[in-house]
């Protein structure tokens, strides 16, 4: 099985660089990494070109016409060649076993729903290349010493495999397609015709997962084992009207049991 990663990005090369440092440390390296760039300025392309010396990386870009993440993700999906694809974002730094976990839990007829530990801005800014390569950035004690206020959600970084497996089994959280950390078979994603390009920010990733479920593709929970740390940032693209439209599209997907979209691939 070949394994690819699709990383969405928009004008935040500092966070993207930290995320790519994480992919240099993987115990199971990616066979391809596709940067799905929603119209960033040239500094992002320059960063991607630098990492091409160390990672099997491609840059898929379109011009900036507002939030069009679903469209650029579809372009990246067209460009992908791997059998199995992990989807994530520019601000999600993967733990060293991130891809190994996704690959080892991949099953036909399933997609995987992973987890995040969200960091405050001050802690996000402190993290260095060495912190990621040494994996200190995924140590709860180290993060707490840098200012992270720990709560139960931070237990995703607990160092006990037995605890993580047990939590995956008993968590009440539904296994949904979360664009920051989810994976599935390329064949299934193409059959669903990818992402609905009418959708802006707010549940746009989950809607495709809901179509997968309608098609009989079951979500599997790995939120306590496939782990990334989420770097904080502003979200100026949040639009309540767009979110309401997204909700209407998702409701229609639910009501009609849709398995494909006329507005995707």
C-alpha positions as CSV (number, residue, x, y, z in Angstrom):
1,X,0.0,0.0,0.0
2,X,1.3,3.4,-1.0
3,X,0.6,6.3,1.4
4,X,0.1,9.9,0.6
5,X,-0.6,13.1,2.6
6,X,-2.6,16.1,1.4
7,X,-1.9,19.2,3.4
8,X,-4.1,22.3,2.9
9,X,-2.5,25.7,3.3
10,X,-3.1,29.4,2.9
11,X,-0.5,32.1,3.6
12,X,1.1,30.8,6.7
13,X,4.5,29.4,5.8
14,X,5.8,29.7,9.3
15,X,3.2,27.1,10.6
16,X,3.6,25.0,7.4
17,X,7.3,24.8,7.9
18,X,6.8,23.4,11.5
19,X,4.3,20.9,10.1
20,X,6.7,19.8,7.4
21,X,9.4,19.3,10.0
22,X,7.0,16.7,11.5
23,X,6.9,14.8,8.3
24,X,10.7,14.6,8.3
25,X,10.5,12.6,11.5
26,X,8.0,9.9,10.6
27,X,8.6,6.3,11.5
28,X,6.6,5.4,8.3
29,X,7.6,8.0,5.7
30,X,5.0,9.3,3.2
31,X,5.3,8.1,-0.4
32,X,4.0,11.5,-1.6
33,X,3.0,14.8,0.1
34,X,0.8,17.2,-1.8
35,X,0.5,20.8,-0.6
36,X,-3.0,22.0,-1.5
37,X,-2.5,25.7,-1.6
38,X,-5.6,27.9,-1.7
39,X,-3.8,30.9,-3.3
40,X,-0.8,31.7,-1.1
41,X,1.8,34.3,-2.1
42,X,5.1,33.0,-3.5
43,X,6.9,32.5,-0.1
44,X,4.8,29.3,0.4
45,X,6.0,28.0,-3.0
46,X,9.6,28.8,-2.1
47,X,9.2,26.9,1.2
48,X,7.8,23.9,-0.6
49,X,10.7,23.9,-3.0
50,X,13.2,23.9,-0.1
51,X,11.5,20.8,1.4
52,X,11.5,19.0,-2.0
53,X,15.2,18.2,-1.3
54,X,14.1,16.0,1.7
55,X,10.4,15.0,1.1
56,X,8.5,13.6,-1.9
57,X,6.5,16.8,-2.1
58,X,4.3,18.5,-4.8
59,X,2.7,21.9,-4.8
60,X,-0.8,22.3,-6.1
61,X,-1.9,26.0,-6.3
62,X,-4.7,28.1,-7.6
63,X,-5.1,31.9,-7.4
64,X,-6.6,33.6,-4.4
65,X,-10.3,34.2,-4.9
66,X,-11.4,33.8,-1.2
67,X,-11.9,30.6,0.8
68,X,-11.9,27.8,-1.8
69,X,-10.4,25.0,0.2
70,X,-12.7,22.3,-1.2
71,X,-11.7,23.2,-4.7
72,X,-8.0,23.0,-4.1
73,X,-8.4,19.8,-2.1
74,X,-10.1,18.3,-5.2
75,X,-7.2,19.4,-7.4
76,X,-4.8,17.7,-4.9
77,X,-7.0,14.6,-5.0
78,X,-6.7,14.5,-8.8
79,X,-2.9,14.8,-8.5
80,X,-2.6,12.1,-5.9
81,X,-1.3,8.7,-6.9
82,X,-1.1,6.8,-3.6
83,X,-3.5,4.1,-2.6
84,X,-4.3,5.6,0.7
85,X,-4.5,9.3,1.6
86,X,-4.1,11.2,4.9
87,X,-5.7,14.7,4.9
88,X,-4.5,17.4,7.3
89,X,-3.8,21.1,7.5
90,X,-0.8,23.5,7.6
91,X,-1.2,24.0,11.3
92,X,-1.2,20.3,12.4
93,X,2.3,19.0,13.4
94,X,2.3,15.2,13.3
95,X,3.8,13.1,16.0
96,X,6.5,10.7,14.7
97,X,4.1,7.7,14.6
98,X,1.3,9.7,12.9
99,X,1.6,8.1,9.5
100,X,2.5,4.7,10.9
101,X,-0.8,4.7,12.9
102,X,-2.9,5.7,9.9
103,X,-1.3,3.0,7.7
104,X,-1.5,0.3,10.3
105,X,-5.2,0.9,11.0
106,X,-6.3,1.3,7.3
107,X,-9.0,-1.2,6.5
108,X,-11.1,-1.7,3.4
109,X,-14.6,-0.2,3.9
110,X,-13.4,2.3,6.5
111,X,-12.0,5.7,6.9
112,X,-10.1,6.9,10.0
113,X,-10.8,9.9,12.3
114,X,-7.8,11.1,14.1
115,X,-7.2,13.6,17.0
116,X,-5.6,16.9,17.9
117,X,-4.2,18.6,21.0
118,X,-4.8,22.4,20.5
119,X,-2.0,24.7,21.7
120,X,-2.3,28.3,22.6
121,X,-0.6,30.9,20.4
122,X,2.3,31.5,22.8
123,X,3.2,27.9,23.0
124,X,2.8,27.4,19.2
125,X,5.3,30.2,18.6
126,X,7.8,28.7,21.0
127,X,8.1,25.3,19.3
128,X,11.3,24.9,17.3
129,X,12.7,22.4,14.8
130,X,14.6,20.7,17.6
131,X,11.5,20.4,19.8
132,X,9.8,18.6,17.0
133,X,12.7,16.4,15.9
134,X,13.3,15.4,19.5
135,X,9.5,14.9,20.1
136,X,9.6,17.1,23.1
137,X,6.7,19.0,21.5
138,X,4.5,16.0,22.1
139,X,5.5,15.6,25.8
140,X,2.8,16.8,28.2
141,X,5.2,17.8,30.9
142,X,7.3,19.8,28.5
143,X,4.2,21.5,27.0
144,X,2.9,22.3,30.5
145,X,6.3,23.8,31.4
146,X,5.9,26.1,28.4
147,X,2.5,27.3,29.3
148,X,-0.1,24.8,28.1
149,X,-3.0,24.5,30.6
150,X,-3.7,20.8,30.6
151,X,-7.2,19.3,30.6
152,X,-8.7,16.0,29.8
153,X,-8.4,16.7,26.0
154,X,-4.6,16.7,26.5
155,X,-4.8,13.0,27.5
156,X,-4.4,12.3,23.8
157,X,-0.7,12.8,24.5
158,X,-0.6,10.2,27.3
159,X,2.5,8.0,26.8
160,X,0.7,4.7,27.5
161,X,-0.4,2.7,24.4
162,X,-2.9,0.7,26.4
163,X,-4.7,3.9,27.5
164,X,-4.9,5.2,24.0
165,X,-6.3,2.0,22.6
166,X,-8.9,1.9,25.4
167,X,-9.9,5.5,24.9
168,X,-10.4,4.9,21.1
169,X,-12.8,2.1,22.0
170,X,-14.8,3.9,24.6
171,X,-14.8,7.6,23.5
172,X,-18.4,8.9,22.9
173,X,-17.1,11.2,20.1
174,X,-18.4,10.1,16.7
175,X,-15.8,9.1,14.1
176,X,-16.2,11.9,11.6
177,X,-14.1,13.1,8.6
178,X,-12.2,15.9,10.2
179,X,-10.1,17.7,7.6
180,X,-7.3,18.3,10.1
181,X,-6.7,14.6,10.7
182,X,-8.5,12.0,8.6
183,X,-7.6,9.3,6.1
184,X,-9.2,7.0,3.6
185,X,-8.7,5.0,0.4
186,X,-8.3,7.1,-2.7
187,X,-10.7,4.9,-4.6
188,X,-13.5,5.6,-2.0
189,X,-12.8,9.4,-2.2
190,X,-12.9,9.4,-6.0
191,X,-16.1,7.4,-5.9
192,X,-17.7,10.1,-3.7
193,X,-16.5,12.7,-6.2
194,X,-14.4,14.4,-3.6
195,X,-15.4,17.6,-1.8
196,X,-18.4,19.7,-2.6
197,X,-17.0,22.9,-4.1
198,X,-20.0,25.0,-3.1
199,X,-18.9,24.8,0.5
200,X,-16.8,27.4,2.4
201,X,-15.5,27.2,5.9
202,X,-17.5,25.3,8.4
203,X,-18.2,21.5,8.2
204,X,-17.0,21.4,4.6
205,X,-14.8,18.4,5.3
206,X,-17.4,16.5,7.3
207,X,-19.9,16.6,4.5
208,X,-17.7,14.4,2.3
209,X,-17.4,12.0,5.3
210,X,-21.1,11.9,5.6
211,X,-21.4,10.8,1.9
212,X,-18.8,8.1,2.6
213,X,-21.0,6.8,5.5
214,X,-24.0,6.9,3.2
215,X,-22.1,4.7,0.8
216,X,-21.3,2.2,3.5
217,X,-17.8,3.4,4.4
218,X,-17.6,3.2,8.2
219,X,-15.7,5.7,10.3
220,X,-13.1,4.3,12.7
221,X,-11.9,6.2,15.7
222,X,-8.1,6.7,16.1
223,X,-8.3,10.1,17.9
224,X,-6.1,8.9,20.8
225,X,-3.5,7.2,18.6
226,X,-3.1,9.2,15.4
227,X,-2.0,12.5,17.0
228,X,-1.0,16.0,15.9
229,X,-0.5,19.2,17.8
230,X,-2.6,22.1,16.5
231,X,-0.9,25.5,16.2
232,X,-3.1,28.4,17.0
233,X,-4.1,31.1,14.5
234,X,-6.8,33.6,13.6
235,X,-9.7,32.7,11.3
236,X,-10.6,35.8,9.4
237,X,-12.5,33.7,6.8
238,X,-15.3,32.7,9.2
239,X,-18.6,33.7,7.6
240,X,-21.9,32.9,9.5
241,X,-23.9,33.1,6.2
242,X,-21.5,30.6,4.6
243,X,-21.7,28.3,7.6
244,X,-25.5,28.4,7.4
245,X,-25.4,27.4,3.7
246,X,-23.0,24.6,4.5
247,X,-25.4,23.3,7.1
248,X,-28.2,23.3,4.5
249,X,-26.0,21.3,2.1
250,X,-25.1,18.8,4.9
251,X,-28.8,18.5,5.8
252,X,-29.6,17.7,2.2
253,X,-26.9,15.1,2.1
254,X,-28.4,13.5,5.2
255,X,-32.0,13.7,3.9
256,X,-31.3,12.3,0.5
257,X,-28.6,9.7,1.6
258,X,-26.3,11.2,-1.1
259,X,-23.2,9.2,-1.8
260,X,-21.8,11.6,-4.5
261,X,-22.0,15.3,-5.2
262,X,-22.7,17.1,-8.5
263,X,-20.3,19.9,-7.4
264,X,-17.1,18.0,-6.9
265,X,-14.7,16.0,-9.1
